[in-house]
Amino acid sequence: MIVPSIDIVAGTTVQLIGGERQVIDAGDPMDALVRLSMVGEVAVVDIDAARGEGDNKELIRKMCEIAPIRVGGGVRTADQAIEWLDAGAARVIVGTAADEALLSRIPKERLIVALDARHGEVLTHGWRRGSGRSLLDSVRRFRDLCSGFLVTFVEREGRMQGTDLDMARRVVEESEPTSVTIAGGISTPDEIAELDALGADAQVGMALYTGRLGLAEAFAAPLRSERADGLWPTVVVDERGVALGLAWSSRESLDRALETGRGVYQSRSRGTWVKGETSGATQELVRVEADCDRDALRFTVRQKGVFCHQGTRTCWGDDVGLGRLDRRLREVESSRPEGSNTVRLLDSPGLLDAKLREEVAELTAPDADVAGEAADLIYFTLVKSVAAGITLEQVEQILALRERRVSRRPMIAKEDE
């Protein structure tokens, strides 16, 4: 599959030829991230930090909060790597500073080793100096210390003249079972598909920014279908992963979905259609993923209203759980039915805070009905969130960011500090 890249110089998305000459200024990295993250993890590289010419740390910290990203560029110590993981980076990329002592201090499953090579020789100092070390020797050296390699063929980087498939094959063979991402010169869907068949992902930058490759075209390159019409079954889920229904996708519908950021599908009888265009039950597209066999898709969406034509949230009826409770509370806030206790709580912040304190006390009592009191506390907490304009999705995103932290603060009660 593809890994879109965002290279940053002085707060701007850029594309360089050979790591040196800037040929594209693509603007705000945040805008690029929102678009590119719809197809999965995005590689974000701080070129300034890699060159030792400043950094874009604060900007990239904010990007960690928006979408899963791989952060690289200027990571030269284990403390710097862990700082990025604590900030919410899905994975951290360590380049020329990589050695056994440093890598052993970073969680292996969150670590990618970047090997930038020109004609088989690993480069250092922002691609400006040769190291005398062989690319394949370096793969063998580090393959048991990381979860993946990012291998860039610098002589091809930014030139869109094709990547080195023969060397990519050798890298994959030497790296097993460690995953491999290849960068440098990739410019066609066929190359992406061939790399995928070899067992490598394709990191793509220049071809996307110049329009040589469309985002949907690049994403769809490894996909296949056993159907005569070439369609892909598409499981549609909400932002909490609850299945809403089954649809079908084509290259055309996928292209429109990624271009517009909406739920767009392919009807087997009516052609391409946009969910909610007539009913108002629209979808905001969050992410598109391919399954392990590359023959089915999953669309993660923010669904407005119901999904099913029979008036239910899903094609299997109404859902249950915290997502349903959160939506019901928001509906109450909007419609404000007479006599509703939820409305009373929303209109009485003091009462709501008192109920929260009361439920915490009851939950922590020695003889507490833990399940019942936890349910009460969750209800009042969600009411508090609704009153503050905070969604359950936002709360879950914060929990996900905290799960990615490597450093842990001591669990001490504040009164004991």
Residue, then its C-alpha position, 0 to 999 in steps of 0.5 A: m500500500i502507499v504511505p504518503s509523505i509530508d516533508i517540512v521546511a520552515g513550516t511549509t510542505v515541500q518537495l526536493i529533488g535528491g534531497e537538495r533542490q526544492v521544486i515544490d512549495a505545497g503550503d500548509p502541512m496541516d491541510a496536506l495531512v487532513r487529505l492524505s491521512m484518509v488513506g492511512e499513516v502519513a510519514v512526516v519528515d522534519i527536513d530542517a531538523a535532519r539538516g541541523e538547521g532548526d526544527n518544526k517541532e511544535l507544528i509536528r506535535k499538533m499534527c500528531e493530534i490530528a492523525p496517525i503519523r510516522v515522525g522522522g528527521g533529526v531524531r538522534t537520541a533515544d530521548q528524542a524518539i520517546e518524546w515523539l512517541d509520547a507526543g502521539a506519533a504512531r511510529v518514530i523514524v531514526g536515521t543516521a544516528a541508528d546503532e544498537a545502543l540507541l535502538s535498544r532503548i526504543p520500543k521495537e514495535r514503534l520504531i522504523v529505521a531509515l536507510d537513505a542510500r545512493h547506489g547501495e551506499v548509506l548516506t549521512h548528514g541529510w543525504r550529503r555524505g557517504s558513510g562507506r556502509s552497504l545498504l544490505d549490510s545495514v538491513r541485516r544489522f538492524r532487522d531484529l531491532c525495529s519493526g520496519f525499514l524506510v529505504t530511500f533510493v536518493e539517486r531517484e528521489g524526486r525525479m519520478q523516473g521509477t524506483d529500483l525494484d531489483m534492489a527493493r526485492r533484495v531489501v525485502e528478502e534481507s529484512e524478513p520478517t521486518s516490514v519495508t517501505i520504499a521511497g525514491g522515484i515511485s511515480t506509477p500505479d504499476e510500481i506501487a502494485e509491484l512493490d506491494a506484491l514484493g511485500a513492501d509499501a511505497q512512500v510517495g511524495m513528488a508524484l502526488y504533489t505534482g498530480r502525476l499520481g492521483l491519491a485514489e489511483a495510488f491507493a487502489a494500485p494493489l487492489r484486486s477484485e474477483r468480480a466481473d465488474g471489478l467492484w470492491p465490497t466496502v464495509v462502512v463503519d462509524e468513527r467508533g468502528v461500529a459497522l453501519g452496512l455494506a456498500w460497493s466501491s469502484r475506481e470512480s467512486l473511490d476517486r470521488a470519495l477521496e477528492t470530496g471527503r464524503g461517502v461515495y459508493q458504486s451502485r450495481s444498478r444506478g452507478t456512482w452515488v453520494k450517501g445522503e445527497t437526497s436524504g440528508a444522511t450525509q457522511e464525512l469520510v475519515r479513512v479508507e483501508a484495504d483488507c489484508d487480501r487487497d480485495a475489500l475496503r473499509f470506509t470509516v465515516r462520520q455518519k449524520g443521521v441514519f445509515c439504513h434506508q429503513g430508518t435505523r442507524t445500521c443495516w442490522g437495526d439500531d446500535v447500542g452502547l456509548g456511541r448511541l448514548d452520546r448521540r441521544l444526549r446531543e439530540v436532547e440538547s438540540s430538541r430540548p424536550e419538556g420535562s427531560n432531566t438531561v435538559r435540566l442538567l444542561d441548564s444547571p451546571g451546579l447541579l451537574d457538577a454536584k451529581l458528578r461528585e455524588e456519583v464518584a463518591e458512590l462508586t468509591a464506596p466500599d460496598a459500591d455496585v460498581a457496574g451500576e455506579a460506573a454507568d451513572l458516572i459515565y452518563f453524567t460525564l457524557v452530559k458534561s461533555v455535551a454541555a462543553g461541546i466535546t464529542l465522545e470521539q474527541v475523548e477517545q482520540i485523547l485516550a488513543l494519544r495517551e495509549r501511545r505514550v511510552s513515558r509514564r507518570p507515577m500514579i500518586a493521588k494529588e493530595d499525596e504529592 
